[in-house]
Amino acid sequence: MKKKATILLIITLAVLCSTLPVGADDGSIDIYKAVELTLQNNSALRSLRQETIKAYAFKIQADGTLLPSITADAGLDKQKESTTNDGARNDNKTTAVTLEQIIYSGGKNSALRDQSKQVKSMAEMIIADGENNAVGELYARFYNVLLQKERIKAEESAVRTSEQHLKEVQRMRELGLANSLEVIRAGQQLATNMANLSTARGLYESAHISLMNYMGIPPEKRIGVKGELNAPEVEGNRPLSLERAQTNRADLKKLKEQLEYQENQIQIEKSGGRPKITFGISAGYLDPYQKTDVGDDTWRAALSVTVPIFDRNTSRGNAIKAGAVLEQDKIALEQKELDIKSEVEIAWSEAESTLQHLKASEKALDLAKESLRLAEVGFREGVTPQLDLLSAQTSLTAARLEYAKSQFNHLIAIVALKVTEGTVIPWTWERRLP
């Protein structure tokens, strides 16, 4: 009686456990909405977008080289000369405004203005690359939640199957067709499946929280997700993917902009050894402290040429260092182009491999279902041992999990291919079109 009560308790707990909600259906979001939220709220992306602010500040500074500099001066000079007849004071008040405009800077100003455009473009490329990678990561986190949902479904099915088997074995024992050991085995199988279901629910919760955090949603406001682990077909071919990557990869574009930036930096450093021409004009007012005198207006205009004679090799040294940096950037660009070729090859190999694994796991799932069906029939007819039946049940659950994981892996492999191409964001919206 005690064993029977224990088994009934297990069944009750299993039923309760299997009916717990996986996630809210109301207000659940799909992958497309998840992408929108990530692009809007992800903290890393929000931080990256500050690069545009820094680029704007650089442009303001560069544009300022076209503008004149204006300064204002004021002074007061107090003197008292005892040698005069009346010990008179000789006080002077002066004010002046000076305007200077650089006419020729040795190429520095024009190079700075070109750099401002390149800094802006590099900032845009940094953000685009960050968004491309962020959406790829979002796909992985989102579909991991769906994978854990499938895991729960598989474990719930295993619990239900174990419940049915336990009830059947108990009935058979009452009829003298099964023994107590078989009942205990059935109870153990149910308990194991319940534990696996509990683990699956924990994995789902962890995956869900991780997804919400990545999208910038607080835990207390987390929302459900919806969708299926249906991986789209692989489109295109290796040469096409390589062409797309060479055209769209923002990190590659950034390195190309970096080369132009550094070329201009060389010009800036070389300008230190070149003449500079400056035009200046100033106007002021002198107000001497004399009872009989009146103030005088003053003005001056000048054109000056500054010719560096010797700057202790500073300009030459800086230009050499800038040239070395340029060579390093060229090497980095060459390596990036090689990396992209390798990444495309690896992405395609992974997509093809996961597709084959998906097809194999689908066949294995069908065979596992048929194996369990035959084992159940054989057990009822007394020709299949219980251990074979329990093994068939476990194998079916494993096959379901493997199939879901294969779907997940193939989908993520396709996403990784799109990330490698630099096209994951437009590809996302293309999939959404009817």
matplotlib code that plots the C-alpha trace (Angstrom):
import matplotlib.pyplot as plt

x = [0.0, 2.9, 4.5, 1.1, 0.6, 4.1, 3.5, 0.2, 2.0, 4.5, 1.7, 0.0, 3.2, 3.9, 0.5, 0.9, 4.4, 3.4, 0.6, 2.8, 2.9, 6.1, 5.6, 2.9, 1.2, -0.5, 1.8, 4.5, 7.0, 8.4, 11.9, 11.3, 10.0, 12.9, 15.3, 13.6, 13.9, 17.5, 18.5, 16.7, 17.6, 20.8, 23.2, 26.3, 24.7, 23.5, 27.1, 28.5, 26.2, 28.1, 30.8, 28.7, 28.8, 32.6, 32.7, 30.6, 32.9, 35.9, 34.1, 33.4, 37.1, 38.1, 35.6, 37.0, 40.2, 38.4, 37.4, 39.5, 40.5, 39.4, 40.9, 40.2, 42.7, 42.3, 44.9, 45.5, 48.9, 49.3, 52.5, 53.4, 56.5, 57.9, 60.2, 57.5, 56.5, 53.2, 54.0, 51.5, 50.2, 50.8, 48.0, 47.1, 44.0, 44.1, 41.6, 42.2, 40.5, 42.6, 41.5, 43.8, 43.1, 45.4, 45.7, 48.1, 48.9, 51.1, 48.1, 47.2, 43.8, 42.6, 43.8, 41.9, 38.7, 39.1, 39.8, 36.5, 34.6, 36.5, 35.9, 32.2, 32.2, 34.3, 31.8, 29.0, 30.8, 31.6, 27.9, 26.8, 29.2, 28.0, 24.4, 25.2, 26.9, 24.2, 21.4, 23.3, 23.6, 20.0, 19.0, 21.0, 19.5, 15.9, 16.0, 17.7, 14.5, 12.4, 14.8, 14.3, 10.5, 10.9, 12.9, 10.1, 7.6, 9.7, 10.1, 6.4, 5.6, 8.0, 6.2, 2.8, 4.2, 5.7, 2.4, 0.5, 3.0, 2.9, -0.9, -0.8, 1.9, -0.2, -3.2, -1.2, 0.1, -3.4, -4.2, -1.1, 0.6, 3.3, 5.4, 6.4, 9.8, 8.2, 6.0, 9.1, 10.9, 8.0, 7.9, 11.6, 11.2, 8.5, 10.6, 13.5, 11.4, 9.9, 13.5, 14.4, 11.3, 12.3, 15.7, 14.3, 12.1, 15.1, 17.1, 14.1, 14.0, 17.7, 17.5, 14.5, 16.1, 19.3, 17.2, 15.3, 18.6, 20.1, 17.1, 17.3, 14.1, 14.1, 13.3, 10.1, 8.8, 9.9, 7.6, 7.0, 8.4, 6.7, 7.9, 9.1, 12.5, 11.9, 15.2, 15.0, 16.8, 20.4, 20.4, 23.1, 26.6, 30.1, 31.2, 28.0, 28.4, 32.0, 30.9, 28.3, 30.8, 33.3, 30.5, 28.6, 31.0, 31.2, 34.4, 36.1, 34.8, 36.1, 39.6, 39.5, 38.5, 41.2, 43.8, 42.6, 42.5, 46.1, 47.2, 45.8, 47.6, 50.9, 50.1, 49.3, 52.6, 54.5, 52.8, 54.8, 57.9, 56.2, 55.7, 52.5, 50.9, 48.7, 46.8, 45.9, 44.2, 43.8, 42.0, 42.3, 41.9, 44.4, 43.1, 46.0, 45.2, 46.1, 43.7, 44.6, 44.9, 42.3, 42.2, 43.6, 42.2, 44.8, 44.7, 47.1, 47.0, 49.7, 50.6, 53.0, 54.9, 56.3, 59.1, 60.3, 64.1, 64.7, 62.2, 64.6, 63.2, 59.8, 57.8, 59.9, 59.8, 56.0, 55.6, 57.7, 55.6, 52.4, 53.8, 54.5, 50.9, 49.7, 51.7, 50.2, 46.7, 47.4, 48.5, 45.4, 43.2, 45.0, 44.4, 40.8, 40.2, 41.8, 39.7, 36.5, 37.3, 37.9, 34.8, 32.6, 34.1, 33.6, 30.0, 29.1, 30.6, 28.7, 25.5, 25.9, 27.0, 24.1, 21.6, 22.8, 22.6, 19.1, 18.0, 19.6, 18.0, 14.6, 14.9, 16.1, 13.1, 10.7, 12.5, 12.3, 8.6, 8.1, 10.4, 8.3, 5.1, 6.3, 7.7, 4.4, 2.5, 5.0, 4.9, 1.1, 1.4, 4.1, 6.8, 8.8, 10.6, 9.8, 13.4, 13.2, 10.1, 11.7, 14.7, 12.5, 10.8, 14.1, 15.3, 12.3, 12.8, 16.4, 15.5, 13.0, 15.6, 18.3, 15.9, 15.1, 18.8, 19.5, 16.9, 18.4, 22.0, 21.0, 19.1, 21.9, 24.4, 22.3, 22.2, 26.0, 26.4, 24.3, 26.4, 29.5, 28.0, 27.1, 23.5, 21.7, 19.6, 18.2, 17.8, 15.6, 13.2, 13.2, 12.0, 9.2, 7.8, 4.6]
y = [0.0, 2.3, 1.8, 2.3, 5.6, 6.8, 6.0, 7.8, 10.8, 10.7, 10.7, 13.6, 15.7, 14.8, 16.0, 19.2, 19.8, 19.1, 21.6, 24.6, 27.4, 27.7, 31.3, 33.8, 33.7, 37.1, 39.9, 37.5, 38.7, 37.1, 37.2, 40.4, 42.4, 41.0, 42.4, 45.8, 45.9, 44.8, 47.5, 50.0, 49.0, 46.9, 48.8, 47.9, 49.4, 52.5, 53.0, 52.4, 55.1, 57.7, 57.3, 59.5, 62.2, 62.0, 62.1, 65.3, 66.9, 66.1, 67.7, 70.8, 71.1, 70.4, 73.0, 75.5, 75.6, 77.5, 80.2, 83.0, 83.3, 86.4, 87.6, 90.6, 92.3, 95.0, 96.6, 99.3, 100.8, 103.1, 105.2, 108.2, 110.2, 112.4, 114.2, 116.2, 119.6, 118.5, 114.8, 113.9, 110.4, 108.7, 106.1, 104.3, 102.2, 100.0, 97.8, 95.8, 93.2, 90.9, 88.7, 86.1, 83.9, 81.1, 81.3, 78.4, 75.7, 73.4, 71.1, 70.5, 72.1, 70.4, 67.0, 67.6, 68.3, 65.1, 63.2, 64.5, 62.8, 59.6, 59.7, 60.1, 57.2, 55.0, 55.7, 54.6, 51.4, 50.7, 51.0, 48.9, 46.2, 46.2, 46.0, 43.1, 41.1, 42.0, 40.8, 37.5, 37.1, 38.0, 35.1, 32.7, 33.8, 34.0, 30.5, 29.1, 30.0, 28.2, 25.2, 25.1, 25.2, 22.1, 20.4, 21.0, 19.6, 16.5, 16.0, 16.6, 13.9, 11.5, 12.2, 11.5, 8.2, 7.2, 7.9, 5.7, 2.9, 3.0, 2.8, -0.1, -2.0, -1.5, -2.9, -5.8, -6.6, -6.7, -9.2, -11.2, -10.3, -8.1, -8.2, -5.5, -5.0, -3.9, -1.4, 0.0, 0.3, 2.2, 4.5, 5.1, 6.0, 8.5, 10.1, 10.4, 12.0, 14.4, 15.4, 16.0, 18.1, 20.2, 20.7, 21.7, 24.3, 25.7, 25.9, 27.7, 30.3, 31.0, 31.3, 33.6, 35.9, 36.1, 37.0, 39.8, 41.2, 41.3, 43.2, 45.7, 44.5, 44.4, 40.9, 42.2, 43.3, 40.2, 39.1, 35.8, 34.7, 32.9, 31.1, 27.7, 26.1, 26.0, 26.7, 28.2, 26.7, 27.7, 30.1, 31.1, 29.6, 30.2, 32.7, 34.7, 34.8, 36.0, 38.7, 39.8, 39.9, 42.0, 44.4, 44.6, 43.8, 47.1, 46.0, 45.7, 49.1, 50.6, 49.4, 50.9, 54.2, 53.9, 53.7, 57.0, 58.6, 57.6, 58.9, 62.3, 61.9, 61.7, 65.0, 66.6, 65.5, 66.7, 70.1, 70.9, 71.4, 73.6, 77.3, 78.9, 82.1, 84.1, 87.3, 89.4, 92.6, 94.4, 97.5, 99.2, 102.3, 104.1, 106.3, 108.1, 109.7, 113.3, 116.2, 117.8, 114.7, 112.6, 109.0, 107.6, 104.8, 102.4, 99.6, 97.3, 94.8, 92.3, 89.4, 87.0, 84.0, 81.5, 79.2, 76.4, 76.2, 73.5, 71.8, 69.1, 66.6, 66.5, 66.8, 64.3, 61.8, 62.1, 61.6, 58.4, 57.0, 57.9, 56.0, 53.0, 53.0, 53.2, 50.1, 48.3, 49.3, 47.9, 44.6, 44.6, 45.1, 42.2, 40.0, 41.0, 40.1, 36.7, 36.2, 36.9, 34.3, 31.8, 32.8, 32.3, 28.9, 27.9, 29.3, 27.4, 24.1, 24.5, 25.2, 22.1, 19.9, 21.0, 20.4, 16.8, 16.3, 17.7, 15.2, 12.3, 13.3, 13.5, 9.9, 8.9, 10.5, 8.6, 5.3, 6.0, 6.6, 3.3, 1.5, 2.7, 1.7, -1.8, -2.1, -1.0, -3.6, -6.3, -5.5, -5.8, -9.1, -10.3, -10.7, -7.6, -7.2, -4.1, -2.9, -2.8, -0.7, 1.7, 1.9, 2.7, 5.5, 7.0, 6.8, 8.6, 11.5, 11.6, 11.6, 14.4, 16.5, 15.8, 16.7, 20.0, 20.7, 19.9, 22.4, 25.0, 24.3, 24.5, 27.7, 29.3, 28.2, 30.0, 33.1, 32.9, 32.7, 35.9, 37.6, 36.6, 38.2, 41.3, 40.9, 39.5, 42.6, 43.1, 39.3, 39.4, 41.9, 40.1, 37.0, 39.0, 40.0, 38.1]
z = [0.0, 0.8, -2.6, -4.3, -2.4, -3.4, -7.0, -7.0, -5.5, -8.3, -10.8, -9.2, -9.1, -12.7, -13.9, -12.0, -13.3, -16.9, -16.8, -15.6, -18.2, -20.3, -21.1, -21.7, -25.0, -24.7, -25.9, -27.1, -29.7, -32.8, -34.0, -36.1, -33.1, -31.0, -33.6, -33.4, -29.7, -29.7, -32.2, -30.1, -26.5, -26.5, -24.3, -26.4, -29.5, -27.6, -26.5, -30.0, -31.4, -29.4, -32.0, -34.2, -31.6, -31.4, -35.2, -35.2, -32.7, -34.9, -37.9, -35.9, -35.1, -38.7, -40.1, -37.7, -39.6, -42.3, -39.9, -38.6, -35.0, -33.1, -29.8, -27.6, -25.3, -22.7, -20.4, -17.8, -17.2, -14.1, -13.6, -11.5, -12.3, -9.4, -11.8, -13.4, -12.1, -10.6, -10.0, -12.7, -13.3, -16.7, -16.9, -20.1, -20.9, -24.0, -25.8, -29.0, -31.2, -33.4, -36.3, -37.9, -40.8, -41.9, -45.7, -46.2, -43.7, -45.6, -46.4, -42.8, -42.8, -46.0, -44.6, -41.4, -43.3, -45.3, -42.1, -40.6, -43.4, -42.9, -39.1, -39.8, -42.2, -39.8, -37.0, -39.2, -40.1, -36.5, -35.7, -38.7, -37.8, -34.2, -35.3, -37.7, -35.0, -32.4, -34.5, -35.1, -31.4, -30.9, -33.2, -31.2, -27.9, -29.3, -30.9, -27.8, -26.0, -28.6, -28.3, -24.6, -25.3, -27.5, -24.8, -22.3, -24.9, -25.3, -21.6, -21.0, -23.6, -21.8, -18.5, -20.1, -21.6, -18.3, -16.5, -19.0, -18.7, -14.9, -14.9, -17.3, -15.3, -12.1, -13.9, -15.2, -11.8, -10.4, -13.1, -12.3, -15.6, -14.1, -10.9, -8.3, -9.9, -13.1, -11.2, -9.5, -12.8, -14.2, -11.2, -11.5, -15.2, -14.3, -11.5, -13.9, -16.6, -14.0, -13.0, -16.6, -17.1, -14.1, -15.6, -18.9, -17.3, -15.5, -18.8, -20.4, -17.6, -17.9, -21.7, -21.4, -18.9, -21.0, -24.0, -22.2, -20.8, -24.3, -25.6, -22.8, -21.1, -17.2, -15.7, -14.1, -17.5, -19.5, -22.3, -24.0, -27.4, -30.2, -33.3, -34.6, -35.1, -38.9, -40.5, -44.0, -47.0, -47.7, -50.6, -53.0, -53.1, -51.8, -54.5, -54.1, -50.3, -50.7, -53.1, -50.6, -47.8, -49.8, -50.6, -47.3, -44.4, -42.4, -40.6, -44.0, -45.1, -41.9, -42.5, -46.0, -44.5, -42.0, -44.8, -46.2, -42.7, -42.1, -45.5, -44.5, -41.2, -43.0, -44.8, -41.5, -40.0, -43.0, -42.9, -39.8, -41.9, -44.5, -44.6, -43.3, -44.4, -42.1, -42.6, -39.6, -38.8, -35.4, -34.2, -30.8, -28.7, -26.5, -23.7, -21.9, -18.6, -19.5, -19.0, -22.3, -24.4, -26.2, -27.0, -30.2, -32.5, -33.8, -36.4, -38.1, -41.0, -41.6, -43.8, -42.3, -43.6, -41.1, -42.5, -40.2, -40.3, -37.8, -35.6, -34.2, -36.7, -35.0, -38.2, -40.1, -37.2, -36.8, -40.6, -40.5, -37.6, -39.4, -42.5, -40.4, -39.0, -42.6, -43.5, -40.4, -41.6, -45.0, -43.4, -41.3, -44.4, -46.2, -43.2, -42.9, -46.6, -46.0, -42.8, -44.6, -47.2, -44.5, -42.6, -45.7, -46.3, -42.6, -42.6, -45.7, -44.4, -41.2, -43.0, -45.2, -42.3, -40.0, -42.9, -43.3, -39.6, -39.6, -42.2, -40.4, -37.0, -38.7, -39.9, -36.5, -34.9, -37.2, -36.4, -32.7, -32.9, -34.7, -32.3, -29.3, -31.0, -31.6, -28.1, -26.6, -28.7, -27.8, -24.1, -24.1, -25.8, -23.5, -26.1, -25.4, -22.0, -20.0, -20.2, -24.0, -23.7, -21.2, -23.5, -26.5, -24.5, -23.5, -27.1, -28.4, -26.0, -26.9, -30.6, -30.2, -28.3, -31.0, -33.8, -32.1, -31.5, -35.1, -36.2, -33.9, -35.1, -38.8, -38.3, -36.4, -39.1, -41.7, -39.5, -39.0, -42.8, -43.1, -40.4, -42.3, -45.5, -43.5, -44.6, -41.6, -41.0, -44.5, -44.7, -41.6, -43.1, -46.4, -44.6, -43.1, -46.4, -47.6]

ax = plt.figure().add_subplot(projection="3d")
ax.plot(x, y, z, "-o")
ax.set_aspect("equal")
plt.show()
